[in-house]
């Protein structure tokens, strides 16, 4: 990187990452009392359990969100009163998803490899969010591509985890709606800051994706294939929404999106 361009505070970045990784490690050491409650609504039984894992993962996500804001406050282009909320979403979800996966790894080398991979992923997301703040930064476009890639990898990882742990549909569907909607909202904001329309489109993508998740829940699909199918749908849907926002809809664009969907779905069904 050029020395005259804004750089993230390395001390803040390393401190934040170390604290989050420490919270992951403490899950295997600290034992807290378990609190559970069962609620019945409309004939459905909802079971909620607060344990060490949930508390520490929530702490990790909160640390990451606060740290993302703390890191961004060091950006010279950030003005007093500027909103930073959108920069919290992907880092916060990354901390939650990475921690959830890490807590399910068996003790041994897999844990150390997972911690290293989680730290690398988290630092990459935080760096991308920092660089993308200033549209005039020559690294902005590259950071946007990196953030999109990391966001879709994150989405697939979350969907995979929900399917792999056999999460009940009564939880999986609303969680999928929320995760897809917030990630889509963040990505739809990248080309423009007019977030009113982006929110509407993100909710549409989230709602339809939740219906797809509900339908696929009852199919005997491998977890990876399930995650890739829903991830592909979200990717194509966001592409369609970006085209509608830019008022650039054309037959060629529709053919392009349909081709991506067809080729992607074929590849998923053949190779996964």
N, C-alpha and C positions, 0 to 999 in steps of 0.2 A: 504494500500500500504506500502511496505517496505521503510524505511526511506533512504536507500542507493541508491534507484532507482531515476532516474530523475523525478521531479515533475513539473507540469506547475506552473507558477507564479500566485498565487491566486489573487493577487492585479490586475494583468493585466486581468485575466479571468473575475473577477467580474466587473471591470471597463468597459470592452468591452461589456459585457452582459447588464449592466445598460444603457450604451449609446444607444445600439440598441433598447432596450425596450422603452427608452425615445423617440426615433424617431417614434416608433409605436404610442405612446400615443399622440404625437404632431399632428398626422394626424387628430385627432378629435378636435383639438383646433385651429391650425393655418389655416388661409384661405389665399391662394395665388391666384393671377390672373390666369385665365385659358387661355392657348394658344392652338389653334386648327388649323389644316391645312388639306385640302383634296387634294389628288393627284390622277390622273387618269393614268393608265398604262395598255395597252393591253385590254382595255375595262372594266377594273376593277377599282373600286373606293376605295382608301385606305384612311381611316380616322385616323389621329393621334391627340391625345389630351394630352397636358402636363398640369397636375393639381397638387394639393397639394399631393395627394396620390402617384403619380408617382415620384415626386421629393423626398419625404420623404422615399419611399421604395428604391429608387436608393441610397440615402444617407445611409440607413441602410445596404444595400448590400456592399457599398464601405467601410463603417466602419468595417464590418465583415471581408472583405477580408484583409484590412490593419491590423486589429486586429489579424487575424489568422497568418499572417506573423510575426507580433510583438510578439505574444506568442511563436511561433516556434523558434524565434531567441534566446530565453532563454534556448533552449535545449542544453545541453553540447555536444551532439554528432553532432550538426550542425557545419560544417566547413565554414570558410569564402569563399564566392563564390558559396556555394551550392544553387541549385535551390529549390525554395519552391512553385512554381506556382501550382503544382498539389494539394497542401494542401489548396488552396483557394477555389476550385470548390464547394465541398459539403457545406462548411460553407456559402459561398456566396449565393448559391441557397436556402439554408435553410432559410436565412434571408429574401430573396424575397418571398418565398412561405409562410412562417409563417406570414409575414406582410400582404400579400394579403388576406389570410384567416381572419386574425384578423380585418382588416378594414371592412369586410363584416358582422361581428358579431353585433347583436343589443346591444345597451347600456344596462348595467346591469351586473349581476354576470357572464354572459358568457364571457364578455370582460376580467374580472379579472382572470377567470379560463384560458382563452386563453393566456393571458400574462404570467401566471405562466408556462403553458405547453410550450409556445414558448421559454421562458428562459431556461427551463430544456432541451429541445431538442437542442437548440443552444450550451449550455454548454457541452452536451454529445458529439456532433459532434466535437467541438473544442478539447475536451479531447482526443477523439479517434484519431484525426489527430496528436496530439502531441505525443501520445504513439506509434503510428505506424511508426514514423520516423526512429527509430533505430531497425533494424531486430534482433539485439542481445538482445533486451529487452525481458525478460520472459513474459511480458504482451502483446507482439506484436500480437500473434495469436488471443488472446481474443479481442484486439482492432480492428483487421482486421474483425473479425466476427461482432462486434458491428457496425463498419463503413459500412459494406455491408448491414446490416439490416436497419440502419438508411438511407442509400442512396436509398434503394428500397422503404422504407416508404415515403421518400421525393418525389421520382418519382411518386408513386401512388397519393400522395397528389397534385402534380402539374397537373397531368393528370385529376384528379377529378375536380380541380378548373377550368381548361380550359373548360371542358365539362359542368360543372354546370353553368357557366356564359354564356354559349352558344357562345363561341368565334367562329368567322367566320373561315371557313376552310382555307381561304387564309392566315390567321395568325396562326391557330392552327397547320397546317402541318409543316411549317418551324420551328416553336417554338418547336414542338415535336422532330423534327430531331435534333435540336441544344441541347436540354436538354438531350435526350437519348444518343446522341453521347458523350457529355462531361462527363456525369455520367458513361457511359460504359468505356470511356477512363480511368477515375480515378480508377475504379474497376479492369480493366484489368492490370493496373500498379502494383497492390498490390503484385502479386507473383514475379514480376521482374521489373526492371527499364528500360528495353529495350522498350522505348515508341514508336519507329518508327513503329513497327508491331502492337502495341496496338492501335495506332491512326487509322491505316487502318481498323482493325477489328471493332473499335468503330464506324467509319463512315459507315461501312457496316450495322451494327446493327441499327444505327440511321436512315439510308436511308430506310431500309426495314420496320422499325417500323413506320416511317412517312407514308409509303404506307398503312400500316394497320390502322393507325389513320384516314387517308383519307377515306378508305373504311367504317370504323365503324361510321364515322361522319354522314352518311346518314341512319344509322339504329336507330330505336327508343329505344335505350338502356338507362337504368338508369346510372347516372354519375358514381356511385360506381362500377357497373359491367364493364362499359367501361374502367375505370382506372385499374381495376384488370386484365382484359384480356390483355391489352397492357403491363402492368407490368409483367405479367407471361411470355409473349412472350419475353420481354427484358431479364428476368432472365434466361430463357432456352437458348436464343441466346448467352448470355454472357458465360454460361456454355459450350456451344459448341465451342465458340471461344477460351476459356481458354484451352480446350482439344486439339484443333488444334495447338495452340501455343506450348503446352508442348509435341506435337507429341505423344499423348497417346490415339489416336482414336482407338476404338475397338467396336465390336458388343455389348459387355456388356455395354459400356458407352452410346452407342446410345439407347439401350433399356432403360437404366436408365433415360436419358433425355426425351425420348418419354413417359415414364411412369409418370414422374413428370408433363409433359405438359398435359397428358390425365387426370390424377387425379386432377390436379389443375383446369383445365377447367371445369371438371364435378362439382367440388365443387363450383366454381364460379356461374355456371348456376343454380345449385340447391339451394344454400344458399344465393345468393345475389339478 
